[in-house]
Amino acid sequence: MKLSVAIPTYNSSNYLLDCLKSLKKIKHIDEIVINDDCSSEDEYSKILQIKENFSKNTNKNILLSRNDRNLGGFKNKYIAISKCKNKFVYQIDSDNIAGLNTNEILNVNAKTFDSEVFYLPSKVYVFKKNPLVSSFRKKYRVLLTNSNKVLTKKLVLDAITNDKNLFIDVKNSWVFNLGNFIVDKKMFLQKMKLPFESNDLPLAADPLAMCYFWLNDGSKIGLIKNFYHFHRLRSDSYWHSAGNDAKISVEFFESKLKELNND
């Protein structure tokens, strides 16, 4: 099975090449779609140059497009995924790096991917010597689960209602706001269509919003054993630049998770 990769960018040219290099030897990937959320002209020129240079040294199809205005992380990811050709898409943020074992993970799991499951990593490695690593309790490896784990709407609602933690090193809401997922393109576009078209929802915490809409529609979240990426914490990220909007979004979707209809 071949996968596409969707990479959203926004003023992140300093990190994009490292992300692309980490994908180069993953045999299951034959397409990389980069969608830029109206970065500055200088930034976009750098991203374009990185794309052109990288394309010369890989047989993967590299596509780059740009929004004519800034739409935010949720909508930019939606657009990037919509432009992918393959059934399943790996969405990775441009400032992160794919795990060294991603090829092996796909060898084991790709043939059994379920269109109804939103796949997340089971652990994350944080870049060392990062002043923001305190967010992860000074742990460079953050373990979510040491086995395959499937989360249903019922399980998540029970955990939130009864204050049960579903993961090893971090709280439930942290995992739901992690992003960097594998998903069925058609199913994702279908389930995220209404929020994508909305101008009223607080979508700054886009991974959390996506998990909510996925679960609320009756589908499942799956964590894949040993699937990971290197997660970069940076003060100039979209998340940090969103400021109070990010806080409002987290509070909104955490409250929405408590209202999941248990059917």
C-alpha positions in Angstrom: 0.0 0.0 0.0 1.2 3.5 -0.9 0.6 6.5 1.4 0.6 10.2 0.8 2.1 12.6 3.3 0.4 16.0 4.0 2.6 18.7 5.4 1.1 22.0 6.4 3.5 24.9 6.5 3.4 28.4 7.9 6.6 30.4 8.2 8.4 27.2 9.0 11.1 27.0 6.3 13.8 26.5 8.9 12.4 23.1 9.8 10.9 21.7 6.5 14.0 20.2 5.1 14.6 18.0 8.2 11.0 16.8 7.9 11.4 15.9 4.2 14.7 14.1 4.8 13.0 11.9 7.4 10.5 10.8 4.8 12.9 10.1 2.0 13.6 6.4 2.7 10.1 5.4 3.7 9.1 3.0 0.8 5.4 3.2 1.4 5.3 6.9 0.7 5.2 7.9 -2.9 3.7 11.4 -2.6 4.3 14.4 -0.4 1.9 17.3 -0.5 3.0 20.6 1.1 0.3 23.2 1.6 1.4 26.6 2.8 -1.0 28.8 4.8 0.0 32.1 3.2 3.5 32.5 4.7 5.4 35.7 4.1 6.8 36.2 0.6 10.4 35.5 1.9 9.3 32.4 3.8 7.4 31.0 0.8 10.3 31.6 -1.5 12.5 29.5 0.9 9.9 26.8 1.1 9.7 26.7 -2.7 13.5 26.4 -3.0 13.6 23.6 -0.5 10.9 21.8 -2.4 12.6 22.2 -5.8 16.0 21.1 -4.4 14.6 18.1 -2.5 12.6 17.0 -5.6 15.9 16.5 -7.5 17.0 13.8 -5.1 13.9 11.7 -4.7 11.5 9.7 -6.8 8.6 10.7 -4.6 6.1 13.1 -6.1 6.5 16.5 -4.3 3.6 19.0 -4.6 3.5 22.5 -3.2 0.6 24.9 -3.1 -0.3 28.0 -1.2 -3.4 29.4 0.3 -4.2 33.0 -0.9 -4.9 34.0 2.7 -4.1 32.6 6.1 -6.8 30.1 7.2 -5.3 28.5 10.3 -4.0 25.1 11.1 -7.3 23.1 10.9 -8.3 24.4 7.5 -4.7 24.2 6.1 -4.4 20.6 7.1 -7.8 19.8 5.6 -6.7 21.4 2.3 -3.4 19.6 2.3 -5.1 16.2 2.9 -7.7 17.0 0.2 -4.9 17.3 -2.4 -3.4 13.9 -1.7 -4.0 11.1 -4.2 -3.8 8.0 -2.0 -6.5 6.4 0.2 -4.5 6.8 3.4 -2.5 9.9 4.4 0.1 10.6 7.0 -0.2 14.1 8.2 3.0 15.4 9.9 3.7 18.9 10.9 6.5 20.6 9.1 8.6 21.2 12.2 8.5 17.5 13.3 10.6 14.5 12.1 9.2 11.1 11.2 10.3 8.2 13.4 13.3 6.1 12.3 11.1 3.0 12.4 8.2 4.4 10.3 9.0 2.1 7.4 8.8 -0.9 9.6 5.6 0.3 11.3 3.9 0.6 7.9 5.2 -2.8 6.8 3.4 -4.3 9.8 0.2 -2.2 9.9 -0.6 -0.6 6.5 -2.5 -3.6 5.1 -4.9 -3.6 8.0 -5.6 0.1 8.3 -9.2 0.7 9.0 -11.0 3.7 7.4 -13.0 4.3 10.6 -9.9 4.7 12.7 -7.9 7.9 13.3 -4.3 6.6 14.0 -2.0 8.4 16.4 1.5 7.7 17.7 1.9 5.6 20.9 5.0 7.6 22.0 6.8 10.8 21.1 10.4 11.9 21.4 11.0 15.5 22.2 14.1 17.3 20.8 16.7 17.5 23.5 18.1 20.8 24.9 14.8 22.4 24.4 13.8 25.1 26.9 10.2 24.2 26.5 10.7 20.5 27.4 9.4 21.2 30.9 5.9 20.8 29.4 6.8 17.2 29.1 8.0 16.9 32.7 11.6 16.8 31.6 11.1 13.5 29.8 12.5 13.3 26.3 10.5 10.2 25.5 6.8 10.6 26.3 5.1 7.2 26.4 1.4 7.1 25.7 0.8 3.4 25.6 3.1 0.3 25.2 0.6 -1.6 23.0 -1.9 -1.0 20.3 -4.8 0.8 21.8 -8.3 1.6 20.4 -10.4 4.4 21.9 -14.1 4.4 21.3 -16.5 7.3 22.1 -17.9 5.3 25.1 -14.4 4.7 26.5 -13.3 8.3 26.2 -16.6 9.6 27.7 -16.2 7.2 30.6 -12.6 8.3 31.2 -13.5 12.0 31.1 -16.6 11.6 33.2 -14.9 9.6 35.9 -11.5 11.3 35.8 -9.7 8.2 34.5 -6.4 8.7 32.6 -6.1 6.5 29.5 -2.4 7.0 28.9 0.9 6.5 30.7 2.9 9.7 30.8 0.4 12.4 30.0 -3.2 13.4 30.5 -6.0 12.6 28.0 -6.3 16.0 26.6 -2.6 16.2 25.7 -2.9 13.1 23.5 -6.0 14.4 21.8 -4.1 17.6 20.9 -1.0 15.8 19.6 -1.8 15.5 15.9 0.6 13.9 13.4 -1.9 11.2 12.4 -2.6 8.6 9.7 -6.1 8.7 8.3 -8.3 7.6 5.4 -8.5 10.7 3.2 -12.1 10.3 2.1 -13.4 9.6 5.6 -11.4 12.5 7.1 -12.7 15.0 4.5 -16.3 13.8 5.1 -16.1 14.0 8.9 -14.3 17.4 8.9 -16.4 19.0 6.2 -18.8 21.0 8.5 -16.0 22.4 10.8 -13.9 23.2 7.7 -16.8 25.2 6.2 -17.6 27.0 9.5 -16.3 30.4 10.4 -17.6 30.4 13.9 -15.9 27.4 15.6 -12.7 28.0 17.7 -10.4 25.7 15.8 -6.9 26.9 17.0 -6.5 23.6 18.9 -7.0 21.7 15.6 -5.8 18.2 16.6 -8.2 18.3 19.6 -11.0 19.5 17.4 -10.3 16.7 14.9 -10.4 14.1 17.6 -13.7 15.4 18.9 -15.4 15.4 15.5 -14.0 12.0 14.7 -15.2 10.4 17.9 -18.5 12.3 17.9 -19.3 10.8 14.5 -19.0 7.3 16.0 -15.6 6.4 14.8 -12.5 5.3 16.7 -9.0 6.6 17.6 -6.2 4.1 17.4 -2.7 4.3 18.9 -0.2 2.2 17.0 2.4 0.4 19.1 5.9 1.8 18.6 4.7 4.4 16.1 6.4 7.7 17.0 7.8 11.0 15.7 10.3 13.6 17.0 8.2 16.5 18.3 9.6 20.0 18.2 8.5 22.5 20.8 9.2 26.1 19.7 8.1 29.5 20.8 7.3 30.7 17.3 5.0 27.7 16.5 1.4 28.2 15.2 0.2 26.9 18.6 2.1 29.6 20.6 1.3 32.4 18.1 -2.4 31.6 18.5 -2.1 32.8 22.1 -5.5 33.2 23.8 -7.3 31.7 20.8 -5.5 28.4 21.5 -6.6 28.4 25.2 -10.2 29.2 24.2 -10.2 26.4 21.6 -8.8 23.8 24.1 -11.5 24.8 26.7 -14.2 24.6 24.1 -13.3 21.1 22.8 -12.5 19.7 26.2 -16.1 20.6 27.2 -17.4 19.1 23.9 -15.7 15.8 24.7 -17.6 15.7 28.0 -20.8 16.0 25.9 -20.1 13.1 23.5 -23.4 11.3 22.9 -23.0 7.7 24.1 -24.9 5.8 21.4 
